[in-house]
Structures are given as structure tokens and as C-alpha cells.
């Protein structure tokens, strides 16, 4: 899905999260680097109309990666953490369902599975892409063959750090763990010409 688009609402959340993390001056420069200077004065409206193309959001993330050099992947993960926080506010039904489940006698694995399935529902709604989730050999796996974040990118290593950060934030939130207690590793990426972007998700001995 090279020509897909984010909804305006989802694009707005990403751009707002980036501005919060890197500050307004660097954010304005990053928009210009990616050809998105039209959003300096007004962010996309918070509606479900088609907004930023996959190619545009991919270039925005790539320019941030370049601008911050060896810190670029971590900056993008921090943007993903902030995006997750905003998602939980925007999708109160997701947060409420997870909170209800937390109060029930479920294992960490069951809680994480439910949270990832709800997150996949949001991504399908907001991007039209098709992530799927499964458990194998002690880890969850999140795979998206139509990932929005690496379209048109030629990278020497997996580069979808923003969604990796969002997944880190989600698992840490649902399990009540610190972020460094969660491991999200991108093991394949369309940015390096692989079939799909796939993440291996774990959280220590409890997985």
C-alpha cells in the first residue's frame, strides 16, 4: 500500500507528538525538511478524512532520523511514546477496556494480547493498513505488510522506530512497567526491502 493515507486525526497526533518531544523550532525545521511546511501554521483537523500520505509521513520520520544522527532512532521512539499517550486519550474506549481487564484475573500475556489487538484495530481505522498479531516462542509478534512509516525509504537497517516506540509505550502502560522493562525489536522492515515490518515484543521473565 504505497499510496495509502493516514487520517487527518492520526497525522495530527503524530505531528503534535513530534512537536512536544523535539520542541517547536526543530519541529518547524523538520517539517520543512520533509516538505510539510504547510503544517507550521495549522495542523490537520481532527477528523477521519484522508490526510498525510504514507510517503509523506515516511519522509518526515526519515528526516528526523537523519537530523538527530545516532540519536535519531531514540528520538523517534520517544515520539512514539508520546503518540501512545495521545492515543489513549483519543481512544478512551481502548483505555477503558484495558483497565477493566487489568482488574480481572488475567495473565500478563492475556493482557498484552488484548492490548495489541485493540491497537491493531486503531491502526486499521486510522491508516487502512493491516497489522496482525501472534504469539510464538515466548514473544508476541506485530507484523504490518503495509506499514505507513517506511514507504520509499532505502535504509541499511530497520527504521520504523516511531511505531516501535508506540508499542513499547503500550506494553509498559498495560503491565505497569517502566519503558526499559519492555523490549520491542524490529526484526524485518520494508525500508530494507523486506516483505513486511515485524516487531518482536517481550517484557522479561513474565512473557
N, C-alpha and C positions, 0 to 999 in steps of 0.2 A: 504494500500500500504506500507507494511513493508519493501519491498526490493527496493523501489524507489531510484532514484539518482538525485542529483542536477546537472545541467550542470557545467562544469568547470568554465565558466564565472561567474555564480551565486555564486559558492563556493568561488571563488577568491574575489568577492566583500564582502562577509561576513567576510572572514579571514582578508582582508585588513582593513575593518571597525573595527574589534576587535583589531587589532594591533594599529590603530590610537587612540582608546579610552583608552586602558589599558597600552600602552607602549610596546616596543619590548621585554623587559626582562620578564615581566609577561605573555606576549603573547607566548613567547617560552616555558615557563613552562606549560601554558595551553595546548599547542599542545602536549607536552609530556604526560601530564595527560590523554589526550584523545586518545593517540596512534597515533597522527598525526605528529610526529616529522619529517616525510618526507617532510613537507612543510616549514621547517625552512630555508632551503637553496633556495628553488624555489617554488613559489606559483603555483597553477594550471594555465594553459594557458587560455587566454580569448577567449575560443571557446565554441561551443554548444555540445561538446562531453560529455558523461556521466562522472561525477566526483565523489565527495563525496557521500557516501550512506546516506540515511536518518538516519540510526543507528549511523553513524559517526558524523554527524552534531548535532544530538540529544545529544550524549555523550559529545561533545565539549561544548555545551551550559550548560549542567548539571554540568560539571566540573567547569566552570566559576561560576555558581551559588553557588556551594559548596565553592570554593576558596574565594569568596568575602562575604560569610556568609549572614547576614541580608541585606547587600548592594547588594547582587547578582542580585536580580530582577531589581534594578535600573541601575546597570552596563549593563545588557543585554538590557534594554530599550534604554540606550544611544547608544549602538552598533546598535540597530535598527534605531535610528535617523540618525546615520552616514551612515548606509546602504541605507536608503531612499535617502539621499543626493547623494550618488553614483549612485543609480538607476536613478535619474532624469538626471544625466549627461549621463549615458549609454543609456537611452531610450529618446533621445531628442524628438521623436515624441509624447511621452506621455506628456512631459512638454509643448510642443508647443500646443497640442490640449487643454490642460487645460488652458493655458494662453489665447488662443483665446476665450474660453468660459467665462473666467473671464471678458473679455471686453464686453460680451453680457449681456442683461438684464435677468439674471437668479438668482433664489433664492439660498441661501446657501445650501439648501437641494439638489437642482438640481446639483449644482457644486460638492458637496460631492459624490452624486450618480455616476456621470460620472467618478470622480477620482477613486472611489473604483472599478468600472467596469474595468477601464484601468489597475489598479493594479492587479486585478484578472487575466486579460489577460497575464500580465508579469509572474505571479506566475505559471500559467498553462504552459507557454512556458518553463520556466526555471526549473520546478520541476516535471511536469507531474501530479501534484495534482490538485484537482478540487474544489477550493473555490467558494462559491456563496454568493450573497449579497441581502439583502432585507430590507425594512423599516417596522417598526411595533411599535406602541405605543410610538412615539416620538423619536425613536432611529433607527440608522442603525445597522444591524447585519451582521457580516462576519463569515461564517462558512466553515471549511475545514475538511471533514471527512478523509482526507489522509494527515494531517499536517506532514511536514518533521521534526519538532523540538522536538518531544517527543516520538519517537519510542523506545521501550524497556525501558522506564523510569517508575519507580514506585514512584510516588510523592503523598504526602498527600494534595497537593493543586495545582491549575492550575499553570503551569510552563513555558508556551511559551511566555516569556517576550520579546524576540528579535522581533518576528513579531508584538507583541503589540506595541513596540516602533516604528517600521516602519509605522504602521497605524497611530499612534499619529503624527509622523512627516509629513505624507502625508496630513492629515486633517488640521494641523496647517499651512502648506505651501499653500494649495489651498485657505484657508479662510483668510490668512494673520493674523493669531492669534499666540500668544505665546503658547509654548507647554503646559503650565499649564492651558490654556484655553480650552484644549481638554481632554475628558475623554474616555479612552479605557479600558474596564474591561473584562478580560477573565472569562466568566461565566460557561464554561464547557471545559474539556481538556481530551484528550486521555491519558495523563500522569497519570490521576487518574481513568483510566479505563472507561471513558465515551465514547459515540459513536463518538463524533467529537469535535474539538476545535472550540469554538464560542466566538466571542467578541461583546460586546455591545458598540456602538460608539456614543458619544454625544459631544456637544460643547456649552452647556449653553442654554440661553433662545432662541437663534436663531434657535435651532434644531426644 
